[in-house]
Amino acid sequence: MSAVSDPVHRVRYTFEPDGENLIVDTWVEPGGGLPAHLHPRQEERWSVLEGEVRFQLGASKRVIGPEDGEIVVPPQTKHAIASVSDRESHLQCVVVPAYGLQSFLTESAAAAREGLFMRGGIPKSPRGARWAANFLKRYREDVVLSFPPPFMQRAMI
């Protein structure tokens, strides 16, 4: 199983379909993380397998590790992950149901490798802005980023 690498957010993923769900193994490099976002229709169940990360769930943030067990992220709940150590962390997420999340992550990582955007999803060029507008529009039922603000995302779309 080959990994998908996102050099902007400093993460990589592998995917394993599980019926209508998806198991996503995520490795977060030192200094990496997933920006704040929410899923309108999906639940995510996160577990840290190795290392520690700062996990944001709604308004609360805390450092979690393997001993913390599974963290359930209900639909419509803002969440984020950030590296807190100088070691890579390994997490596993069960996405219920998967919908288009694998395509979203794969496409976003490809755009990161092409240099279309900076950390936080900020486009680097007019080409990056066109890509971002199309991308946000196509995946708005699966993922809503917290930045740029929703009114800017609507204007871009």
N, C-alpha and C positions, 0 to 999 in steps of 0.2 A: 504494500500500500504506500503510494508516494505522498509526500507532504506538500501542502500548498504554503508558500512563504510570503509574508507581508513585511517587507523591510521598513516601511514607515511606522507601523505600530509595533514592530519587533516581535511578531508572533508567527507561529506556523500551525497548520491544522492537518489532521487526517479525518476522514469521514467514513462512517459505517452505517448504511441504512438499516433500520430495524422496523420493518413494516412501514407504517405511515410516519414513523418517528425517525430521528437521526441522532447518532452518537458522534459527537465531535470531540476528538482529543485535541487539546490546545496547549502549546508550549509557549510560555511567555519569557522572553529574554530579559536580562537586567535592563532596566530603563524602559521596558515595553509595557503594553497594556491595551485594553479595548476601551474606547471612549464611551461616555455616557450615551445610552440609547434605550429604546424600549421596543417590545414586540407587541403589536396590536392584538394578535390572535394566538400567539404561542406561549406556552409555559416552557421555562428552562429549569433544569435541575443540575446545578453545578457541584462538583466535588473536586477538592485539591488532592491529587495523588502524591505529588512530591513538591516540596518547597512551601513558600508562603506568598500570598498576594493580599493587597488591600482590596476588599470587595465592597462596592457601594450597592446598597439595596434601598431604593427610595431615597430618603434623606439621610440614612445612617451609613457610616463607613466603619469598617473594622478589618483588622488583619486576620486572615483565616489560613489554616493549614489542614493537613489530612485528619487531624483529630476532631475537626469541627463537623465532619460528616457532610451530608447533602444540604445545599442551600437552594430552596425553591423560589424561583422568580415568576410570579403570576403574570399573565398578560397585562399590558398597560402599565408595567412597573419599571421605572427608570433604574438602570443598573450599569455598572462599569467595573473594570478590573485593572489594577496597576501593580507592577512589580515593586517589591519592597526590599529586595536583597540583591546581592551580587552573584546569585546563582539562578539558573533557569528554573522555572516552576512548571509543573505538568498538571493540567486540569482536565477533567472530563465533563462534558455537558450532554445531557439528554434533552433534545428539543422535541416537544410534543404539541402538535404534529410538526413535521419538518417544513412543509410548504416549500418555499424557494430559498431557504436559508443557505444551503450548500452553494447554490449558484451565486447568491449575494456575496458570500465570503470569498469564493473563488474569483469572481469578477473584481471585487474590491482589491484583493491581493495582486491580481494582474495589473490593475491600474497603478497600484503602489510601486510595483516593479518597473513600470513604464515612466514613473516620475510625474504622474498627472496631478498629484495632490501632496500636501504637507500634512504633518501631524495635526489632528483636529479636523481633518477633511477639507482644509482650505485649498482650493484649486491653485496650481502654480502658473497657469496660462489660460488664454481663452479656450484652447482645446480642452484643458482640464475642467473649465467651467461648463462647457457643453457636455462633456462626459458626465460630470456630477449631476447636472440637471436631468439628463436622460436616466441616469442610474437611480436617483432618488425617486423619480416618477415611477419607474418600473417596479421598484421594490417597496413602495410606501405601504403596502398591506402586510409586509413582513418585518420591516425595520424602520424605525423613526429615530434619526439621530437627534441628540440634544443640541448640537452645534453644527452648522449655523442655526440660529433661532428659527422656529417654525415659520414665521412670516417671511424670512429670507428664503427658506427652502421653497415655500409656495411661489414666491416671486421668480426664483430660478426655474421652477418647473413650468 
